[in-house]
């Protein structure tokens, strides 16, 4: 056995058999972001998924590395900005431990792919940041009878648990959250913020629970949720039990429209460049006559980039004055406590839950501009309304972007 694992092999109850179990394990990790970073690095360092033992680690993530990720997603570097997170994480893991087999998958866990992607694994870790994927991962693990290590973070708080379907008798994510939330009901980290070090605490705990399950050590967090408060530095524990009235999962369900799920940012393909006619200028130059990914040169010249952005359903803060002057409604879909310190001049306050409630039709909402704190909830609400045949616009960057653009802010009416 490699000296690499010598310190953990000296632990009471942790011997060569436990190390072999880790090496032979086939583990799928959903998300290579804030939680996935410590999970992946610690699993790799511990020797989970050694090539020689027949194991592997699958890294599933559709997104690309962004500068705003780097304060908490420590598996990535500045040089990786713009590259796929799954590939970036895999490269770091191989550098940490060249003995392991890493299989990056740049894509989402979807209803039509989840069972195929997760079949053949021994354990799944869910470090994703959206409700549709959390429910989907839990349901897929219940159908495949796989243990699932789940973690969640927001602002200064974190949660960890181990769900074990146990042939349809165990506790799963649906027993903890029986009713999926609607779009915008629960803010994500982009909206509420997150302390970077919290990701290390919760992600490391997830990796620890995974090793305990795989190696057969101690008492994993089955039937319990560990709750962490970073501000008081206290752990508390909440017992959870299976709902006896909950029917077993028999099929996967797409909750994207129910919960809302902004699309991941994938690397944009380079726009094709057509050769210019002889004598029209330098051969490598592309001007207004070049063809790009947003349409032909005629389209861009005639309608302008702002029009194309609106056609795609998104607007920039600089476009708001003209849209308001043209009679467009501007809807602030944040919650009451969020608008207490101000909202954009000319906006109406309609919280997301109210906006998406029954009784609002296309005539009332069509063409309105929605904004939230940072743009994620407005995108989710936009997708939910589009599914009803109602087309609205979403303000990129939300209230924060508008403030940065020095848009006027007023206090809400009491």
Secondary structure, 3 states (H helix, E strand, C coil): CCHHHHHHHCCCCCCHHHHHHHHHCEEEEECCCHHHHHHHHHHHHHCCCEHHHCCEEEEECCCECCHHHCCCCCCCCHHHCCCEHHHHHHHHHHHHCCCECEEEECCCCCCCCHHHHHCCCCEEEECCCCHHHHHHHHHHHHHHCCEEEEEEEEECEEEEEEECCHHHCCCCHHHHCCCCCCCCCCCCHHHHCECHHHHHHHHHHHHHHHHHHHHCCCCCCECEEEEEECCCCEEEEEECCCCCCCCCCCCCCCCHHHHCCCCCCCCCCCCCCCCCCCCCCCCCCCCCCCCECCECHHHHHHHHHHHHHHHCCEECHHHHHHHHHCCCCEEECCCHHHHCCCEECCEEECCHHHHCCCCCCHHHHCCCEEECCCCHHHHHHHHHHHCCCCCCEEECCHHHHHHHCCCCEECCCC
